[in-house]
Amino acid sequence: MRSLSATTVIFILLISPGLVGAQNCCSPSVSQQGVLGETTALPHTLEISFHYEYLRSRGKYEGANKIEDPENTKTDWDRMTVSAAYGIVPRLSAAVVFPYVWKEKSRYLPPDYDLLLEKAAEGIGDLIFLIRLSPLERTFVNYREFSIGLGIKAPTGSVDRRAAGFPILRELQPGTGSWDYLGSLSFYQGYEPVDFIVGATYLLTTEHVSSKRDNYKFGNQLSYQLTANFHPTSRFDISAGFSGIVNGKDRVLGRSINSTGRHQVWFVPGVHFQAIPEVMRLQAFFELPVYQYFNGQQLGSDFNLHFAASFSIPFAGEDIEDE
């Protein structure tokens, strides 16, 4: 009997929260939501991953055009994420994603633009719970997998952080304050020495009902990816692909906010190394924006970095046999 090893492909859900009123001019194009696996976990196996992301936004855009920004607005987000997935049976797995975020924003104030204003916040973000089902299971015969994921995002992150006695911006809050729902589809096709994965995730957001009567709803989002992995050796992989997001407009008290909503595409090269075969995998990704279109004036993505270490812990259970 021969066990089936999984090719771990990480998909970043780029959910970019906006701001209210005049603050929308500086809404950042960086991730809010963390990472999810796009394939089903191996049966009777616990897969734990640790992720670090650095997300950097620079330059103000209107539509697809970069415009002047005398305030030199910048945002930098760091995020640590722990994800755990367990293969319940050969075609079904359950996962949880636990993020911890640190966000900072700076800009120079008019009229002289010589006074630097900095704001920052950190804390636990919103948890994601996910069930993934594979109607078409990957085997050593077809090297193919089709999977469906359904999940829920719980409002565990804070939305009321303050600085100097004043509430900080919505974009800097660790959480969104709303229960959101997501569904995803992915298709994996393996060859030698290359495999491919195509995936899409739709996030349906709900309204955060506030006691201050400023109920806020982040826009719904479609995220997608196309990735190819090349295996020059049994322990080292090189990947390249594209990932994108389409965000709808945010709404406050039922009214849409002009400077929210966007469509962005990143080129994402990466490297993968099996430090301990079938046990420990190291990954690194670089995200470079190749297309950005914004409603109104918003900050554009400069680049993102993503590092991950994944561990597979098998438990008692039957191996998957060759078919």
C-alpha positions in Angstrom: 0.0 0.0 0.0 1.3 3.4 -1.0 0.2 6.7 0.6 -0.8 9.6 -1.6 1.1 12.8 -0.9 -0.7 16.1 -1.5 0.7 19.1 -3.4 0.0 22.0 -1.1 -1.2 25.1 -3.0 -1.9 28.2 -1.0 -4.5 30.7 -2.2 -4.6 34.2 -0.7 -8.1 35.7 -0.3 -7.6 39.3 -0.9 -10.4 41.1 0.9 -9.7 44.8 1.1 -11.8 46.8 3.6 -12.6 50.4 2.8 -13.2 53.5 4.8 -16.0 55.9 5.5 -16.5 59.4 4.0 -13.4 61.4 3.0 -11.1 58.7 4.4 -11.9 56.5 1.4 -9.2 58.3 -0.6 -6.6 56.3 1.2 -8.2 52.8 1.3 -5.3 50.3 1.0 -5.2 47.5 -1.5 -3.9 44.8 0.8 -5.3 41.5 2.2 -7.7 41.3 5.1 -8.6 37.7 5.2 -5.7 35.3 5.4 -5.0 32.1 3.5 -6.8 28.9 2.6 -5.7 25.6 1.2 -7.2 24.8 -2.2 -7.0 21.0 -2.1 -8.5 18.5 0.3 -6.4 17.4 3.2 -5.2 13.8 3.2 -7.4 11.4 5.1 -6.5 10.8 8.8 -3.9 13.6 8.5 -3.6 16.9 10.4 -2.0 19.6 8.2 -0.8 22.7 10.1 0.6 25.7 8.4 2.2 28.9 9.7 2.2 31.9 7.5 3.8 35.3 7.6 2.7 38.0 5.1 4.1 41.5 4.5 1.6 43.7 2.5 2.8 47.0 1.2 0.7 49.7 -0.4 2.2 52.8 -2.1 0.9 55.4 -4.6 -2.6 56.8 -5.0 -4.7 55.7 -8.0 -7.9 56.8 -9.7 -9.3 54.3 -12.1 -6.2 52.6 -13.7 -4.1 55.8 -13.5 -1.6 56.7 -10.8 -2.2 60.3 -9.5 -0.2 62.7 -7.4 -0.3 62.2 -3.6 1.4 65.1 -1.8 0.6 63.4 1.5 2.8 60.5 0.5 0.3 58.0 2.0 1.6 54.6 2.9 0.2 51.5 4.5 2.1 48.4 5.8 0.4 45.3 7.1 2.0 42.3 8.8 0.0 39.2 9.4 0.7 35.9 11.1 -1.7 33.2 10.3 -2.1 29.6 11.6 -4.2 27.3 9.6 -5.1 23.7 10.5 -6.9 21.2 8.3 -7.8 17.6 9.1 -8.8 14.9 6.5 -11.9 13.3 8.0 -12.4 10.8 5.2 -10.7 10.5 1.8 -12.8 13.2 0.1 -13.7 15.4 3.1 -11.7 17.8 5.2 -12.3 20.5 7.8 -10.1 23.6 8.4 -9.8 26.6 10.6 -7.7 29.7 9.9 -6.5 31.8 12.9 -5.0 35.3 11.9 -3.1 37.8 14.0 -2.6 41.1 12.3 -0.5 44.3 12.7 -1.4 47.3 10.6 0.3 50.7 10.2 -0.6 53.7 8.1 1.3 57.0 7.7 0.8 60.2 5.7 2.1 63.8 5.7 -0.4 66.4 6.7 -1.2 69.6 4.7 -0.6 72.4 4.2 3.2 72.1 4.5 3.3 68.3 4.4 6.1 68.2 6.9 4.2 66.7 9.8 4.0 62.9 9.7 0.8 61.3 11.1 1.1 57.6 11.9 -1.5 55.2 13.2 -1.3 51.5 14.0 -3.2 48.7 15.5 -2.7 45.0 16.1 -4.7 42.0 17.4 -6.5 38.8 16.6 -8.4 38.9 13.3 -11.5 37.1 12.1 -11.5 33.3 12.3 -12.5 31.2 9.2 -14.1 27.8 9.4 -14.1 25.7 6.2 -15.4 22.4 5.0 -13.9 21.1 1.7 -15.4 18.2 -0.3 -13.7 16.5 -3.3 -16.3 14.8 -5.6 -13.4 13.9 -7.9 -10.7 12.5 -5.7 -7.0 12.7 -6.7 -5.3 9.3 -7.3 -2.1 8.0 -8.8 -4.0 7.2 -11.9 -5.7 10.5 -12.8 -3.6 13.0 -10.8 -6.7 15.1 -10.9 -8.9 16.7 -8.2 -12.0 18.8 -8.2 -13.0 20.3 -4.8 -15.8 22.4 -3.4 -15.4 24.5 -0.2 -18.0 26.1 2.0 -17.0 28.3 4.9 -18.0 31.0 7.4 -16.0 33.9 8.8 -16.7 34.8 12.4 -16.3 38.4 13.7 -13.7 37.5 16.3 -11.4 40.5 15.5 -11.8 43.9 17.3 -13.6 46.7 15.5 -13.4 49.4 18.2 -9.7 50.0 18.7 -8.8 53.6 19.6 -5.8 55.9 19.5 -5.4 59.1 21.6 -9.0 58.6 22.6 -10.3 58.5 19.1 -11.5 55.5 17.1 -9.0 54.4 14.5 -9.9 53.9 10.8 -11.9 50.9 9.8 -9.0 49.7 7.5 -6.7 49.5 10.6 -9.1 47.5 12.7 -8.1 43.8 13.2 -11.6 42.6 12.3 -14.6 43.5 10.1 -17.4 43.0 12.7 -19.6 40.9 10.4 -20.5 37.3 9.8 -19.4 36.5 6.2 -19.9 33.4 4.1 -17.7 32.0 1.4 -17.8 29.3 -1.3 -15.0 28.1 -3.5 -14.3 25.8 -6.4 -10.9 24.5 -7.4 -9.5 22.1 -10.1 -6.1 20.4 -9.9 -4.5 18.6 -12.8 -1.1 16.9 -12.2 1.4 15.9 -14.8 5.1 15.2 -14.7 7.0 17.4 -14.0 4.3 20.1 -14.0 0.9 20.5 -12.4 -1.8 23.2 -12.5 -4.5 24.5 -10.3 -7.4 26.8 -11.1 -9.5 28.2 -8.3 -12.1 30.8 -7.5 -13.7 31.9 -4.2 -16.7 34.1 -3.6 -17.2 36.0 -0.3 -20.7 37.1 0.6 -20.4 39.8 3.3 -23.1 41.0 5.7 -23.6 44.2 7.6 -21.9 45.1 10.8 -24.6 46.5 13.0 -23.1 49.1 15.2 -24.6 50.7 18.4 -23.3 54.0 17.0 -25.8 53.7 14.1 -23.1 53.7 11.5 -23.8 50.2 10.2 -21.1 49.2 7.7 -20.9 46.5 5.0 -17.7 45.6 3.1 -18.2 44.8 -0.5 -18.7 41.3 -1.7 -15.6 39.8 -3.4 -14.6 37.4 -6.1 -11.0 36.1 -5.9 -9.4 33.8 -8.4 -6.1 32.2 -9.3 -4.3 30.2 -12.0 -1.0 28.5 -10.9 1.5 26.2 -12.4 4.1 24.2 -10.3 7.2 22.8 -11.9 9.0 19.9 -10.1 12.7 19.8 -11.1 13.5 17.5 -8.2 11.6 15.4 -5.7 12.1 18.0 -3.0 12.1 21.4 -4.8 9.3 23.1 -6.7 9.1 26.3 -8.6 5.7 27.9 -9.2 4.3 30.8 -11.2 0.8 32.1 -11.6 -1.7 34.9 -11.4 -4.2 35.8 -8.7 -6.8 38.5 -8.8 -9.7 40.0 -6.8 -12.8 41.9 -7.8 -14.3 43.9 -4.9 -17.7 45.4 -4.8 -18.4 48.8 -3.3 -18.7 49.1 0.5 -21.9 50.4 2.0 -22.7 52.5 5.1 -26.3 52.8 6.3 -27.3 51.2 3.0 -25.6 53.8 0.8 -22.6 52.8 -1.4 -19.3 54.5 -0.9 -17.7 55.9 -4.0 -14.0 55.3 -3.3 -14.3 51.6 -2.6 -14.4 48.6 -4.9 -11.5 47.5 -7.2 -10.1 44.9 -9.6 -6.5 43.8 -9.1 -4.3 41.2 -10.6 -0.9 40.0 -9.3 1.9 37.9 -10.8 2.9 35.4 -8.2 6.2 33.5 -8.5 7.2 31.1 -5.7 9.5 28.4 -4.5 8.7 25.3 -2.4 11.0 23.0 -0.6 10.3 19.7 1.1 12.6 20.1 4.2 11.4 16.8 5.5 9.7 14.7 2.8 5.9 14.3 3.4 6.3 16.0 6.8 7.6 19.6 6.5 7.3 21.9 3.6 8.7 25.5 3.2 7.2 28.1 0.8 8.0 31.6 -0.3 5.9 33.8 -2.6 6.4 37.3 -4.1 3.3 39.2 -5.4 3.8 41.9 -8.0 0.7 43.8 -9.3 0.2 43.7 -13.0 -3.2 45.3 -13.3 -5.1 47.6 -10.9 -8.4 49.5 -11.4 -10.0 51.4 -8.6 -13.3 53.2 -8.1 -12.5 56.8 -7.0 -9.1 57.4 -5.3 -7.5 54.6 -3.4 -4.0 53.3 -2.6 -2.5 50.8 -4.9 -0.5 47.7 -4.1 3.3 48.0 -4.3 4.2 44.3 -3.6 3.4 41.6 -1.1 5.6 38.9 0.5 4.4 35.6 1.8 6.3 32.9 3.7 4.9 29.6 5.0 5.9 26.4 6.8 3.5 23.5 6.6 3.5 20.2 8.6 1.7 17.0 8.0 0.9 14.8 11.0 -0.6 11.4 10.1 -3.0 9.6 12.5 -4.2 6.0 12.6 -6.1 5.2 9.4 -5.9 3.4 6.1 -3.6 4.6 3.4 -4.9 5.5 0.0 -4.2 2.7 -2.4 -3.1 3.0 -6.0 -6.0 2.6 -8.4 
